[in-house]
């Protein structure tokens, strides 16, 4: 039986939605037991005097009655409940908080904007991969948090009074999706951002991540529309035009946008466009966690790993009893290949990292069975929680692992949106070759290879008489040439004309 004392719960009473996250700790990481989300739209209940309506409070209390059942068997010391922007603003927040605390049998803490920003940053730092110097953006229902930091330490915390629910009521209250309404919403956001933009720009960052429902919605839209996962200003402007063409909020239909998110999407989009412009953001990806994860990790007091992805890979290798030495051999060869052809094939650091991850996990499917091992590997990577990897990156890893041997499924490599399809295909080719050359599972059997490319033609130079000395791998390479030729990937082998390497 699962002991209730091993469970931890974090509840976030947001301005748009109430969320509950329940987890258990496993080997220094968290395992999600359940997530529950309810649209409450608390911010919509604020009048011009910041008085929260009785109707809005009742919606909130009713939601908490649902949450309370799950909390009954969790120790009070392992529950944390926080309220954010709307209850910071509400003149009668005490009334709501008193009853909410009674319903949950746990204190509800109305946290400051700075504390909210700090918790969001901690949640991102624990769950999101990439460079350590980052900018975090979280657009909530009534406030927007902007945080810069390096590693575990936040350097600048900003909480601004603008959110997707409040901007909906102020600038789209006629439910019209017009250029004028978007312009007003963006202009108002620019005014608020002007007070912090210079300070944030001075901090600098190497990666920007978004931790809000707006960014989650954007990811779903881009997957549905076949775009890559990087959010850019041109993509945001394109989506704004799609929204304007719909005319009315009630008629808003964008491929990938759920009905649940549609109402507050245009207002969140307007705020995000202003943020991109004011902070000169080039691109943004979706964070792996935010406020609730920050609360949970704070209760567990777990250290923040410098490289979240490395920790995830180690955990997966241990959990599924992978042969780590073999995984390293495959990675070593794949990296060697990458170094030789990185420039002509435009394999950047991001490509190197994702190929390396695929190498380290490529045998995960053997935990289930050797037969259809590649398919098992792809399934596991698709469905496992992999902190540090975005949904798009998981889809790419799954596509690479599915295609690590045998016939090539080009469709799966094209349907992922972490990388352009051509780059994904190139990584796949290198992974397949690295697996073949490392198949003896011995360090001293790895050959000294030279790779060169001409457009998509890949040529491998082998040591003198290598194929004669290694007939099983030579046979595998001949078959691989056929598999690759079937999908128009030209692959040729040649041997040096003497035994000297050079």
N, C-alpha and C positions, 0 to 999 in steps of 0.2 A: 504493500500500500504506500501511496505517496503521503508523506508526513506533512501536515498542514504547516508545521514550523519551518519547512524548507521553502515555503512560498513567500513572495514579496509582491505587494500591490502598489501601483502608482496611479493616482486619479488626477486628471487635469480638467478643471472646470473652465473650459475656454469660452470665448465670446460667440463662437459659431457652433461648436460641438463639445460634448463631454466625452472624455475617453477614459477607459480603464485598461491598464496593462498589468497582467499577472505573470510572474516569471519564477523560475527556480534557478539557483546557481549550480553550474556544473564546470568543474576544473577551471575556475577563474573567468568563466563566461556565463552569460545568461541564456536560459532556454525559455522561450515564450510558451506559457501554458494557455493563455487566452488573451484576446484583445476584444474589447467591446466599445463600440462607438455609437453615439446617438446625436442626431441633429437637434439641438435645443434652440439655437439662434437667440441666445440670451440678449445679445446686444440690440436686437431688433425691439426689445421691450423697454429701452431707455427713451424717455421723453426729452424735451429740450432743456429741462431742469435736472437732467441726469437721475430721474426717479425711475426705478425699475418697476414695471407693471406687475400687478398681481398675477396676471395670466402667464407672463414670462417666468416668474418665480415658480409657479405651479408646474410648468413644463420641466424646469430644472429639478424640482423635488421628485417628480414622478420618475425621472430618469435615475435619480440616486436610489430610489427604492428598488429598482432593478439591480443596480450595482451592489446594494447592501447584502443581498443574499449570498453573493460570492465571498464577501469579506468576513462572514461570521466565524469561519474556522481559521482565519489568519491572525497571528498575534498582532496586537495593536502597534507594537514597536516595529513591525515590518510592513506598515501601511503608511503611505504619505499622500495627503490630499492637498492640492493647491488650486487656488483660483487666480485668474489673471485679469486682463484689462477691464472687462465690463464691471467686475465686482470691485476693482480699484476705483472706477469712476462713479459707481452708483451711490447716491446719497443715502439710500436705505439698504446698503449691502449687509449691515449687521443683522437685519431681520432674516435675510436669506441664509446667511452663514450659520446663525444659531440653529435654525431648523435643519439645515443640511448636515451639520455636525451631529445632531441628534439621530437623524435617519441612518447615517453611516457608522455611528458610535465611534467616530474618529474626528479629531479636530480638523477643521478646514482652515488653511492658512492663505490669506490673501497676500500674495507676494508682490514685491515692488517690480517695476519694469526692469531694473538692473539685475535683480535676482533671477527673474525669468530669463533674461538674456544669458546670464551665466549658466543656468541649468541647461538651456538649449545648446550652448557651446559644449558643455561637458558631454551631453548626449551625442553630439556630432563627433567629438574627439574619440569617444569610445567605440564608435560604430562605422566610421567613414574612412576609406582609404585615400591615398593620394598624398601630395606634398603637405608637410606639417604647417606651413604658413598659409593660413586660410582666412577667407571672409565667409561668414555664415549669415544667411538671409532667411528670416521666418516671418511670413505674412499671416497674421492671425485674423480673427474676426474684428477686433477693435484696436489692435496694436500691431506694430511691425518691429521686430528686433533685428538689429544689425550688429554683428560682433566680429572683431578681428582677433587673431591669436596665433600663437606658435605652439604646436604640440598640445600639452594639457593646459597651458596657461593662456587665458584671454587677456588681450592687451587693451581693447577698447570696447566698452559696452554701451549700446544705444537702444533705447526703447522709445518709439515714436507713436503718437496717438493718431494712427490711421490703420484701417483694416478693411477686409473685404466686405464685412457686413455694414460697417458704418459708411463706407464709400458707396455701397449699394443704395443706402437710404438717402445719402446726400446728393449723389450725382447721377443715379439711374432710377430715381424714385418714380419717374413717369414710365419706367420699363422700356424706354426707347434706346436702342443701340445705334446711336448716331455719332458722327465725327465730333459734333459739338459736345456731347456728353463725355465722350472719351477725353477730349481736349481739356475739359474742365476738371475731370478726375486726375489726369496726369499733371496738370498745372498745380493743383492743390497739393499733390504729393511732392512736386518739385519744391514748393515753398517750405514744406516741413523738412525735406531732405537738405535744404541749403544750410541749415544750422549745424549739420554734422558731416557733410560731404568732405570738406577740406581735411578735417581731423582723420577721417577714415582713410582717405587717399594717402595721407602722410604715413599711415601705418603700413600700407602695402600688403600684398598677398600673392601667392602663387596659384591658388585654386579657389574658386568660389562655389559654394554648395548651398542649395536651397532646401529648407526643412519644413515647408508648409504644404497645406493641401493644394494650393494653387500650383506649386511646382510638381506635386504628385500628379495632378490632373494633366499638366503639360506633358509629363513623361508618357502617360497613357495615350494622349492624343498623338504624340510623335511616333509611338510604336504603331498605332493604328494607321497612320498616314505614311509609314515607311521612311520616316526621317531618322537620322542618327540621334543619340541620346543627348548631345550637347545642346543646351538651350542658348540661343543667341538672339540679339536684338532683331535682326531681319526675320527670324522665325516668329518672334513675338508680334512684330508689325504685320506679318502675313496672317497670323491668327486673328489679330484685331480686325483686319479687313474681312475675313470670313464671318466674324461676329456681326460686323456692321451690315453685311449683305443680308443677314437674317432679319434685321429690322427691329424685332421685338424680343424681349427676354423670353416670353412664352414660346417663341418660335425658334429659339436658339438651337441649332443642330450642327455640331461639328463632329466629324468622325473621331471616335475615341473618347468624347466627353460624355460622362454619365449624367443622367437626369438629376441625380442627387447633388452633383457639383455645379450644374449649369447656372443656377440662380446667382451664385456669388462669383462665378468665374470671370465675367467681364470686369468687375470692380477690382478683383485681385490682379487681373492681367494689366489693367491701367497702372496700378501701383508698381508692379514689377517692371513695366516699361520705363517708368520714371526712375526707378532704382538703377536699372541698366544705364540709362543716360547720365544720371547725376554722378554715378561712381565709375563710369567708363568701363563697365564690365564687358569682357570679351566673350566669355562663355560661363555656363553654370551647369552643374550636375545635381542629381537628387541625393540628399544626405541619407545615411542609413538609419538615423535616429534623431531624436530632438529632446524636447522637454521631459517626456515620460521616461525615456531611457536615462536622461540625466538624473532624475529622481531615484530610479532604481539603482544605478551604479553608485550614487551617493550613499544610499543605505548600505550597500554591500562593501563600500570603501575599497573597490578594486582599483589597482593602478592602471593608468592609461599606457598601453603599449605604443612604442614609437611607430611600429609598422603593424597596423591592424590586420592587413592581409597576411603577413607572415604568420601571425598568431593563429589566424583562421586556418591556414594551410597546415600548420603543425597539429592543430586540434583534429582536423579531418584525417590526416595521416595516422594519428594515434587511434582515433575512433574506429576507422575502417581497416586498421592493421596493414597499412600499405608498406611495401618494400621501399623504404626511404632511400636506400643506396641506389636502387635501380632508377627511382624517380630523378635523383641527382644526375645519373649518367645521361638520361634522356635530356634533362635540362641543359647539361653541359654541352652536349652536341648541338642542341637547338640554338643556344646562345652563340656557339662557334659559327653556325651557319648564318645567323642574323648579322654578326659582325662583318662577315665577308660581303654580304649583299644588301646591307641596310640602306645605303645611299640610293642605288638605282631602283630598289623596290620601295623606297620611302617608308621604311620601318622605323618609326620613332620610338621614344622611350615607352610610350603607352603600349605600343605593339609588343615590345620586348617583355614588359611586365605581364601582359595577358598570356603571351605564349609560354612564359616561364610557369605561370600558374597552371596552365593546361598540362604541361609536362609533369608537374608535381602531383597532379590528381588523375592522370590518364588511366591508372589501373584501379581506380576506386570501385569500378563495377565488378572486379574479381571477388569482392566481398560477398556478392550475391551468387555469381556463377561465371565460369569461364565462357560458356556458351552465351552468345550475344553480350559479351562483356562490354563492348563499346556502347551498345544501347543502354545497358544498365548504368554505365558511367554517366552518360548524358542525362538519364532520368534523375539520378541522385543529385547531380549538380544543379539541375533545373529546380528541384524541390527542396533542397537543403537551405537552411538559413546560413548565409556566408557573410558575416560582418566584414565590412570593408569593400564589398563588391556591390555595384548597382545591379538592378534587375536586368538592364541591358547587357552588362558584362557577364552576368550569369548565363544569359541566353547565348552569348558568344562562346563562352567556355563549353556549354552543352553542345553547341553545334560542332566545335572543334573535336570534342571527345566522341561524338557520334560518328565523325568522319575520320577517326584515327587509323582506320584500316578498312580494307574491302572496297566495294563500290562507293563512289562519292555522291552524296546528296547535295547538289548545289543549292537547292531551294532553302535548306536550313541555314546555309551560310549567307544567303541573301536576305532571309527574313529577320535575322538579328540586327540590332541597330546600335551596337557599341562602336563598330568600325564600318567604313565603306566596304561593300561586298568584295571588291578586288583585294583589299588588304586582308580581309578574313580568309579568302582563298589562299593567299600567299602564306599566311601563318599555318594554315592547314597542311599545305604541301611540306613545309619544313618540319612540322610535328610528325607527320607520317614517316618521313625519311629518318628522323632522329630515332624513332621507335624501332625501325628496321635495323639500323646500324648498331643500336645498343642491345639487340635481342639476345646476345650471348650472356648478358648480365655479368660481365667481367670488365673491370677497368682496363686490363691489359689487352683487350680485344677491340678497343675503339680505334678505328683507322684514322690516319691523318688525311683528311679530305680537303679538296679545294672546290669551292662553288663559284660559278659566275653566271650571270644572266644577260640575256639580250631580249628586252621587252618581257614576254612571259615564258620565254624558253629558258629552262634551267639545265645547266650542264655541270656534271659532277666528275671531277678527276680523282680516280682511285690510285692507290699505290700499285706498283708493278706486280702483276700476277695475283692481285688481291682476290679476284673472283675465283680463280682456280683454287686458291687456298681456303676459301670460305664458300663452298658450293651452296649451302642452305640459304645463306643471306643473299648470295648472287641470284639464286632462283627467286627469292622474295623481291629483289630489286627488278628483275625482269617482269614479274607480275605487276609490280607497282608502276612500271612504265606503261603497261597496258591500261591499268585503272586510270592513271592520269590522262592518257591519250583519249579515253572515252569522253572526258569532259573538256577536251581541248587545252590540256596543260602539257605542253611539250617538255619531255624529260629525256636527257641523253646521258649515257655513261661512257667514260673513256678511262684508260689506264696510262700511267706514265710509261715511257718507253724504256726505262731502266729501273733498278731497285732503289736508286737514290731519291730521297724525298727533297723537294725544294719548291 
